[in-house]
Every structure is written in structure tokens, then in C-alpha cells.
Amino acid sequence: MLNFVGAALGIALGLWVAAKRGGNRLDLLHYATIFGIVGFIIGAFAMLVIPAPG
């Protein structure tokens, strides 16, 4: 589940960074994709490190 949270946060961060830099729609898509993939991978590693509740 943390991988999807990381992907969503990465997409949001990528959109924000691209908009702040004045990018067009293709830049927004590119930044969102790359940041989303990185966020997904970080979330996957976090699931290995953080123990499950309960």
C-alpha cells in the first residue's frame, strides 16, 4: 500500500515541480511519470523496512 501512496505523492510532486518551472503539458506528464516511478520504488522499499501494524 505504501508504494501506491509513494506513487501518488510522486505524481503530485512532479506536477508541482514542472508547473513551477513553467513547463508545458508534455513536461508535466514527463515529470509526473518519473517522480511517480521513483515514489513507487521508494514506497516499495519502505514496505520492506517498516513493519506491518498489528
MODELLER restraints for C-alpha pairs under 7 A, 6 or more apart:
rsr = mdl.restraints
at = mdl.atoms
rsr.add(forms.Gaussian(group=physical.xy_distance, feature=features.Distance(at['CA:2:A'], at['CA:43:A']), mean=4.91, stdev=0.5))
rsr.add(forms.Gaussian(group=physical.xy_distance, feature=features.Distance(at['CA:2:A'], at['CA:44:A']), mean=6.60, stdev=0.5))
rsr.add(forms.Gaussian(group=physical.xy_distance, feature=features.Distance(at['CA:2:A'], at['CA:47:A']), mean=6.25, stdev=0.5))
rsr.add(forms.Gaussian(group=physical.xy_distance, feature=features.Distance(at['CA:3:A'], at['CA:40:A']), mean=4.60, stdev=0.5))
rsr.add(forms.Gaussian(group=physical.xy_distance, feature=features.Distance(at['CA:3:A'], at['CA:41:A']), mean=6.69, stdev=0.5))
rsr.add(forms.Gaussian(group=physical.xy_distance, feature=features.Distance(at['CA:3:A'], at['CA:43:A']), mean=3.88, stdev=0.5))
rsr.add(forms.Gaussian(group=physical.xy_distance, feature=features.Distance(at['CA:3:A'], at['CA:44:A']), mean=4.84, stdev=0.5))
rsr.add(forms.Gaussian(group=physical.xy_distance, feature=features.Distance(at['CA:4:A'], at['CA:40:A']), mean=6.21, stdev=0.5))
rsr.add(forms.Gaussian(group=physical.xy_distance, feature=features.Distance(at['CA:6:A'], at['CA:39:A']), mean=4.34, stdev=0.5))
rsr.add(forms.Gaussian(group=physical.xy_distance, feature=features.Distance(at['CA:6:A'], at['CA:40:A']), mean=5.03, stdev=0.5))
rsr.add(forms.Gaussian(group=physical.xy_distance, feature=features.Distance(at['CA:6:A'], at['CA:42:A']), mean=6.74, stdev=0.5))
rsr.add(forms.Gaussian(group=physical.xy_distance, feature=features.Distance(at['CA:6:A'], at['CA:43:A']), mean=4.97, stdev=0.5))
rsr.add(forms.Gaussian(group=physical.xy_distance, feature=features.Distance(at['CA:7:A'], at['CA:36:A']), mean=4.40, stdev=0.5))
rsr.add(forms.Gaussian(group=physical.xy_distance, feature=features.Distance(at['CA:7:A'], at['CA:37:A']), mean=6.31, stdev=0.5))
rsr.add(forms.Gaussian(group=physical.xy_distance, feature=features.Distance(at['CA:7:A'], at['CA:39:A']), mean=4.59, stdev=0.5))
rsr.add(forms.Gaussian(group=physical.xy_distance, feature=features.Distance(at['CA:7:A'], at['CA:40:A']), mean=4.38, stdev=0.5))
rsr.add(forms.Gaussian(group=physical.xy_distance, feature=features.Distance(at['CA:8:A'], at['CA:36:A']), mean=6.52, stdev=0.5))
rsr.add(forms.Gaussian(group=physical.xy_distance, feature=features.Distance(at['CA:9:A'], at['CA:39:A']), mean=6.84, stdev=0.5))
rsr.add(forms.Gaussian(group=physical.xy_distance, feature=features.Distance(at['CA:10:A'], at['CA:32:A']), mean=6.87, stdev=0.5))
rsr.add(forms.Gaussian(group=physical.xy_distance, feature=features.Distance(at['CA:10:A'], at['CA:35:A']), mean=4.60, stdev=0.5))
rsr.add(forms.Gaussian(group=physical.xy_distance, feature=features.Distance(at['CA:10:A'], at['CA:36:A']), mean=4.25, stdev=0.5))
rsr.add(forms.Gaussian(group=physical.xy_distance, feature=features.Distance(at['CA:10:A'], at['CA:38:A']), mean=6.96, stdev=0.5))
rsr.add(forms.Gaussian(group=physical.xy_distance, feature=features.Distance(at['CA:10:A'], at['CA:39:A']), mean=4.83, stdev=0.5))
rsr.add(forms.Gaussian(group=physical.xy_distance, feature=features.Distance(at['CA:11:A'], at['CA:32:A']), mean=4.38, stdev=0.5))
rsr.add(forms.Gaussian(group=physical.xy_distance, feature=features.Distance(at['CA:11:A'], at['CA:33:A']), mean=6.56, stdev=0.5))
rsr.add(forms.Gaussian(group=physical.xy_distance, feature=features.Distance(at['CA:11:A'], at['CA:35:A']), mean=5.71, stdev=0.5))
rsr.add(forms.Gaussian(group=physical.xy_distance, feature=features.Distance(at['CA:11:A'], at['CA:36:A']), mean=4.55, stdev=0.5))
rsr.add(forms.Gaussian(group=physical.xy_distance, feature=features.Distance(at['CA:12:A'], at['CA:32:A']), mean=6.92, stdev=0.5))
rsr.add(forms.Gaussian(group=physical.xy_distance, feature=features.Distance(at['CA:13:A'], at['CA:35:A']), mean=6.99, stdev=0.5))
rsr.add(forms.Gaussian(group=physical.xy_distance, feature=features.Distance(at['CA:14:A'], at['CA:31:A']), mean=4.71, stdev=0.5))
rsr.add(forms.Gaussian(group=physical.xy_distance, feature=features.Distance(at['CA:14:A'], at['CA:32:A']), mean=4.22, stdev=0.5))
rsr.add(forms.Gaussian(group=physical.xy_distance, feature=features.Distance(at['CA:14:A'], at['CA:35:A']), mean=5.30, stdev=0.5))
rsr.add(forms.Gaussian(group=physical.xy_distance, feature=features.Distance(at['CA:15:A'], at['CA:28:A']), mean=5.41, stdev=0.5))
rsr.add(forms.Gaussian(group=physical.xy_distance, feature=features.Distance(at['CA:15:A'], at['CA:31:A']), mean=6.39, stdev=0.5))
rsr.add(forms.Gaussian(group=physical.xy_distance, feature=features.Distance(at['CA:15:A'], at['CA:32:A']), mean=5.32, stdev=0.5))
rsr.add(forms.Gaussian(group=physical.xy_distance, feature=features.Distance(at['CA:18:A'], at['CA:27:A']), mean=6.29, stdev=0.5))
rsr.add(forms.Gaussian(group=physical.xy_distance, feature=features.Distance(at['CA:18:A'], at['CA:28:A']), mean=5.32, stdev=0.5))
rsr.add(forms.Gaussian(group=physical.xy_distance, feature=features.Distance(at['CA:18:A'], at['CA:31:A']), mean=6.19, stdev=0.5))
rsr.add(forms.Gaussian(group=physical.xy_distance, feature=features.Distance(at['CA:19:A'], at['CA:28:A']), mean=6.83, stdev=0.5))
